[in-house]
């Protein structure tokens, strides 16, 4: 067949606009997450930098109380930075290689009171109302990871509620384990956001002006799931949130898991 008699080539199909947009959006997601993490790390770093420079420039003209106040603010910013780094490292470790449990006997009431006390040290004016009754003397689990899960929930309750509002922590024995409830009087969560809270990097619409990575609840849920337990959230926007952590007394379903 001569070139003149050959049928013309069909023009190649351009990518469908919807497909192209979806592909671009998918590609952008990792960069959006990196940008979010960078922004969250920069905030406490900027505070530390500004406060330290102020101390260097004006230390000779400042009294002891001013120096103490600035030093405390630097310390609190460094705690926030450490918390963010720990969260990112934990999430990265779980995503890449899974999380290994190291179960042992521990006292659940001691764990709850210790976590509340340490979080309360970050906000000395915050009232914690703790009501722990009838818990078993010991349960089996990875106490370090379970305390991390509880700290994540307590930290969220503090972050999203005014400092003058109390955090209520109750714990009760159940048929095969314990249930810990953490209730705040904060901004709450909208009904349309509730189903997505366990997804990594997800943040509610009314929470985006607050510091955070969107990794905490996902990590806490994963820790509890590895223990055969669970994490449930009840909330009304503008009326506060109750998070329930359920921990079996002895049922460890597996030694590792990946998000």
ABEGO torsion letter per residue (X at the ends): XBAAABBBBBBBBBBBAAAAAAAAAAAAAAAAAAAAAAAAAAAAAAAAAAAAAAAAAAAAABBAAAAAAAAAAAAAAAAAAAAAAAAAAAAAAAAAAEBBBBBBBBBAAAAAAAAAAAAAAABAABBBBBBBBGBBABBBEBAAAAAAAAAAAAAAAAAABBAABBBBBBBBBBAAEBBBBBBBABAEBBAAAAAAAABBGBBBAAAAABBEAGAAAAAAAAAAAAAGBBBBBBBBBGAEBBBBBBBBAABBABABBBX
